[in-house]
Amino acid sequence: MSDDDRSGAKKTNSWRDVAVRLGGILVVGVVLWLLFTRLVSWSDVADAVRGLDRGDWALLVLVSTARLAVEPLLLMATTPELSWSHALPGFLAPAATASVVPGPSDLAVRYAMFRSWGYSGAQTGASVILVLLYSTFAKVALPVVAAGVFVVFGRSNAQLETVAIIAAGILVGGVVLIALLLRSETTARRLGHMVGTAARRVASWFRIRTPESLAADLADQAAHFRDRTGDVVRTRTHFAGLAAAFGQAGLFAILLVSVRVVGISSDQLDWVAVFAAFALVQLLTSVPITPSGLGVAEAAYVALLTAESNVDLAGQVAAAAIIYRVFSWVLLVPLGGLAWLWWSRSRRGIQSVSEQDELL
């Protein structure tokens, strides 16, 4: 590719990024406008928030702290010999970046941090891939678990059951795919080649140009995935799976406490209904339409939780959704900034010590 072609591609990507971000801002604006002008009123939300006392705020802080304490466990499970004291900033700083900047911005931050801690590029890349893999699996599994809870309590929800069936199919397919990738290098390469060939064929139907080497490239990537992640998946899946589950449980605990502190009782909206809404929204926001699902998540919670209650709880539900987002998402931004500052200072300290040792 010539320099002019590269320059043109960079300009095209830049304009595309700007368009995506503007589109995301537009979506957020429209959703929030519809939410607070058609479904609820700001006065109802303000009244619900003003009703919280010191004990309610203390409970929210306690549950949020517990959630932050378990979040680093997934990084520790997918990155051998990573301590909790490093895993915590390794979670906070990338999470804060992803909350502010759309796209895979968190990956670059995590890569830089892990490399500074002595992990190789292959180890860092494997950790990034596995964290994404296990966290995605945990989100996809939520509707299946929620549907099972509904069955146990003798309740039914056609929407949830449909999503659960689809999610179960995705989970089974994902597990089978990973098992095949780990079986042998030959199988991994063959599978990657088959996917690349199929992708080129489908792209040709829509007249989308793809590289001629796509099948061979995917075969190489499948083999690399097996080499990088195979040992961790074989020996630490139980740890990683539990860690991902604890992370989701921490988020649900914040949501449930948020619902209770605004005055919604279990008789009006029990934890089963709240968990079903949580499962559906987590799956919905796993597709990055807006940064961390801003606007989309709030509207979905109001719609789902209000529909589950027998009384008009729209104002209280909206207040609970906002409180939940503050403690589960907005709070990560300043904490992630502090984590970034700590890492930057510690990195400079290590560099200065290394330079002094070289002089000696």
C-alpha positions in Angstrom: 0.0 0.0 0.0 1.4 3.4 -1.0 1.8 6.4 1.4 -1.1 8.2 -0.3 -3.3 5.2 0.2 -2.4 4.9 3.9 -3.1 8.7 4.3 -6.4 8.3 2.6 -7.3 5.3 4.8 -6.4 7.2 8.0 -8.5 10.2 6.9 -11.4 7.9 6.2 -11.1 6.2 9.5 -10.9 9.5 11.3 -14.1 10.8 9.7 -15.7 7.4 10.4 -14.7 7.7 14.1 -16.1 11.3 14.3 -19.4 10.1 12.7 -19.7 7.2 15.1 -19.2 9.5 18.1 -21.6 12.1 16.9 -24.1 9.4 16.2 -23.6 8.0 19.7 -24.2 11.5 21.2 -27.3 11.9 19.1 -28.7 8.6 20.3 -28.0 9.5 23.9 -29.7 12.8 23.5 -32.8 11.4 21.8 -33.1 8.6 24.3 -32.7 10.8 27.4 -35.1 13.4 25.9 -37.7 10.7 25.4 -37.1 9.2 28.8 -37.5 12.3 30.8 -40.2 14.0 28.8 -42.5 11.1 27.9 -42.0 8.4 30.5 -41.0 10.2 33.7 -40.6 13.7 35.1 -37.5 15.3 36.6 -39.4 16.3 39.7 -40.3 12.7 40.5 -36.7 11.6 40.0 -35.5 14.5 42.2 -38.0 13.7 45.0 -36.8 10.0 45.0 -33.1 11.0 45.2 -33.8 13.5 48.0 -35.5 10.8 50.0 -32.2 9.0 50.5 -30.7 9.3 54.0 -27.1 8.8 55.2 -27.7 5.1 55.8 -28.8 4.6 52.2 -25.7 6.4 50.8 -23.5 4.4 53.1 -25.0 1.2 51.9 -24.5 2.2 48.3 -20.8 3.0 49.0 -20.3 -0.3 50.8 -21.8 -2.4 48.0 -19.9 -0.4 45.4 -16.6 -0.9 47.3 -17.3 -4.7 47.5 -17.9 -4.8 43.7 -14.6 -3.0 43.1 -12.8 -5.4 45.4 -13.9 -8.5 43.3 -13.6 -6.9 39.8 -9.8 -7.4 39.7 -10.2 -11.2 40.2 -10.9 -11.8 36.5 -7.6 -10.1 35.6 -5.8 -12.2 38.2 -7.4 -15.3 36.8 -6.3 -14.6 33.2 -2.9 -13.2 34.1 -0.7 -15.6 36.1 1.3 -14.0 39.0 -0.6 -10.7 38.8 -1.2 -9.3 42.3 -4.5 -7.7 43.4 -2.7 -4.4 44.1 -1.8 -4.3 40.4 -5.0 -5.8 39.1 -7.1 -3.1 40.7 -5.6 -0.2 38.8 -5.3 -2.5 35.8 -9.1 -2.7 35.9 -9.9 0.9 36.9 -7.8 2.9 34.5 -8.9 1.0 31.3 -12.5 1.0 32.5 -12.4 4.8 33.0 -10.9 5.2 29.6 -13.6 3.1 28.0 -16.3 5.0 29.9 -15.1 8.3 28.3 -13.8 7.3 24.9 -15.8 4.9 22.7 -14.2 1.9 21.1 -11.4 -0.4 22.3 -9.6 2.5 24.0 -9.3 0.5 27.2 -7.2 -2.2 25.4 -4.4 0.3 24.7 -4.3 1.5 28.3 -4.2 -2.1 29.7 -1.6 -3.1 27.2 0.7 -0.2 28.2 0.2 -0.9 32.0 0.9 -4.7 31.7 4.0 -4.1 29.5 5.4 -1.8 32.1 4.9 -4.5 34.8 7.1 -6.9 32.9 4.5 -8.9 30.9 5.4 -9.8 27.4 3.3 -8.7 24.4 2.0 -12.2 24.0 1.0 -12.5 27.7 -0.7 -9.1 27.7 -2.6 -9.9 24.5 -3.7 -13.2 25.9 -5.0 -11.5 29.1 -6.9 -8.9 27.0 -8.5 -11.6 24.9 -9.4 -13.8 27.8 -10.9 -11.0 29.9 -13.1 -10.0 26.9 -14.0 -13.7 26.4 -15.0 -14.5 30.0 -16.8 -11.3 30.6 -18.8 -11.7 27.4 -19.7 -15.2 28.3 -20.9 -14.1 31.7 -23.2 -11.4 30.2 -24.6 -13.9 27.7 -25.2 -16.4 30.5 -27.2 -14.0 32.5 -30.6 -14.4 30.6 -30.2 -18.1 30.9 -29.7 -17.9 34.7 -32.6 -15.4 34.9 -34.9 -17.7 33.0 -33.9 -20.6 35.3 -34.8 -18.4 38.3 -38.2 -17.6 36.8 -38.9 -21.4 36.4 -37.8 -22.1 40.0 -40.3 -19.5 41.3 -43.0 -20.7 39.0 -43.1 -17.6 36.8 -42.9 -17.0 33.1 -41.8 -14.2 30.8 -42.0 -14.9 27.1 -39.5 -12.1 26.2 -36.9 -13.4 28.7 -37.4 -17.1 27.6 -36.8 -16.2 24.0 -33.6 -14.3 24.8 -32.5 -17.1 27.1 -32.9 -19.7 24.3 -30.8 -17.6 21.9 -28.2 -16.9 24.6 -28.0 -20.6 25.4 -27.3 -21.4 21.8 -24.6 -18.7 21.7 -23.0 -20.2 24.8 -23.0 -23.7 23.6 -21.6 -22.6 20.2 -18.9 -20.6 21.9 -17.8 -23.4 24.2 -17.7 -25.9 21.2 -15.7 -23.4 19.2 -13.1 -22.8 21.9 -12.9 -26.6 22.5 -12.1 -27.1 18.8 -9.6 -24.3 18.8 -7.8 -25.9 21.8 -7.9 -29.4 20.5 -4.9 -29.1 18.2 -3.1 -26.6 16.1 -4.2 -28.3 12.9 -7.8 -28.2 14.0 -7.5 -24.5 15.0 -5.9 -23.6 11.6 -8.6 -25.6 9.7 -11.4 -23.9 11.7 -9.9 -20.4 11.1 -9.6 -21.2 7.4 -13.2 -22.3 7.1 -14.4 -19.2 8.9 -12.4 -17.0 6.6 -13.6 -18.7 3.5 -17.2 -18.5 4.6 -16.8 -14.8 5.5 -15.4 -14.0 2.0 -18.2 -15.9 0.4 -20.9 -14.0 2.4 -19.1 -10.7 1.8 -19.1 -11.3 -2.0 -22.9 -11.7 -1.9 -23.1 -8.1 -0.7 -20.2 -6.9 -3.0 -18.0 -6.2 0.0 -14.3 -6.4 -0.8 -12.2 -8.6 1.5 -8.5 -9.5 1.4 -7.7 -12.6 -0.6 -5.5 -13.8 2.3 -8.4 -13.5 4.8 -8.8 -17.3 5.2 -5.0 -17.8 5.7 -4.9 -14.8 8.1 -7.7 -16.2 10.2 -6.0 -19.6 10.2 -2.9 -18.0 11.6 -4.9 -16.0 14.2 -6.7 -19.1 15.4 -3.4 -20.9 15.9 -2.0 -17.9 17.8 -5.1 -17.8 19.9 -4.5 -21.4 20.9 -0.9 -20.9 21.6 -1.4 -17.8 23.8 -4.5 -18.8 25.7 -4.6 -22.5 25.8 -2.7 -23.1 29.1 -4.8 -20.5 31.0 -8.1 -21.8 29.6 -7.2 -25.4 30.5 -6.0 -24.7 34.0 -7.8 -21.6 35.2 -11.2 -21.6 33.6 -12.9 -22.4 37.0 -11.2 -19.4 38.6 -11.9 -17.1 35.6 -15.6 -18.2 35.4 -16.2 -17.6 39.1 -14.4 -14.2 38.9 -16.6 -13.1 35.9 -19.7 -14.3 37.8 -18.6 -12.3 40.9 -18.2 -9.2 38.8 -21.8 -9.5 37.5 -23.1 -10.3 40.9 -21.5 -7.1 42.3 -23.2 -5.0 39.6 -26.5 -6.6 40.3 -26.1 -5.9 44.0 -25.6 -2.2 43.3 -28.8 -2.2 41.1 -30.9 -4.0 43.7 -29.7 -1.7 46.5 -30.4 1.3 44.2 -34.0 0.1 43.7 -34.6 -0.4 47.4 -33.2 2.9 48.7 -35.5 4.9 46.4 -38.5 3.4 48.2 -39.5 0.5 46.0 -40.4 -2.4 48.2 -40.0 -6.1 47.4 -43.8 -6.3 47.2 -43.8 -3.8 44.4 -40.8 -5.2 42.6 -39.1 -8.3 43.8 -35.4 -9.2 43.3 -36.4 -11.8 40.6 -37.9 -9.1 38.4 -34.9 -6.8 39.0 -32.5 -9.6 38.1 -34.4 -10.4 34.9 -34.1 -6.7 33.8 -30.5 -6.6 34.8 -29.8 -9.7 32.7 -31.5 -8.3 29.6 -29.9 -4.8 29.9 -26.4 -6.3 30.4 -26.8 -8.3 27.2 -28.2 -5.3 25.4 -25.4 -3.0 26.4 -22.7 -5.5 25.5 -23.0 -4.0 22.0 -21.2 -0.6 22.3 -23.9 1.6 20.8 -22.9 4.5 23.2 -20.1 4.7 25.8 -21.0 2.1 28.4 -24.6 2.1 27.1 -25.3 5.7 28.2 -28.9 6.5 27.7 -29.8 3.1 26.3 -29.3 1.3 29.7 -31.3 3.9 31.6 -34.2 3.8 29.2 -34.2 0.0 29.2 -34.3 -0.2 33.0 -37.2 2.2 33.2 -39.1 0.4 30.5 -38.5 -3.1 31.9 -38.8 -2.5 35.6 -41.9 -0.3 35.2 -43.6 -3.0 33.1 -42.9 -5.5 35.9 -44.6 -3.5 38.6 -48.4 -3.1 39.1 -48.2 0.5 40.1 -46.7 3.7 38.6 -43.0 3.5 39.6 -41.5 5.3 36.6 -40.0 8.2 38.6 -38.5 6.0 41.3 -37.2 3.5 38.8 -35.6 6.3 36.8 -34.0 7.5 40.0 -32.7 4.0 40.8 -31.3 3.6 37.3 -29.4 6.9 37.6 -28.1 6.1 41.1 -27.0 2.7 39.8 -25.2 4.2 36.9 -23.4 6.7 39.1 -22.1 4.0 41.4 -21.4 1.4 38.8 -20.1 3.6 36.0 -19.6 7.3 36.7 -17.6 6.5 39.8 -15.1 4.6 37.8 -14.0 7.8 35.9 -12.3 9.6 38.9 -11.1 6.4 40.4 -9.6 5.4 37.1 -7.9 8.7 36.8 -6.3 8.2 40.2 -5.2 4.7 39.1 -3.7 6.2 36.0 -1.8 8.8 38.0 -0.5 6.1 40.4 0.7 4.0 37.6 2.4 6.9 35.8 4.2 7.9 39.0 5.3 4.3 39.7 6.4 3.8 36.2 8.6 6.9 36.3 10.0 5.8 39.6 11.0 2.4 38.1 12.5 4.1 35.1 14.6 6.4 37.2 15.9 3.6 39.4 16.8 1.6 36.3 18.7 4.6 34.9 20.6 5.0 38.2 21.5 1.3 38.2 22.9 1.6 34.6 25.0 4.6 35.7 26.4 2.7 38.6 
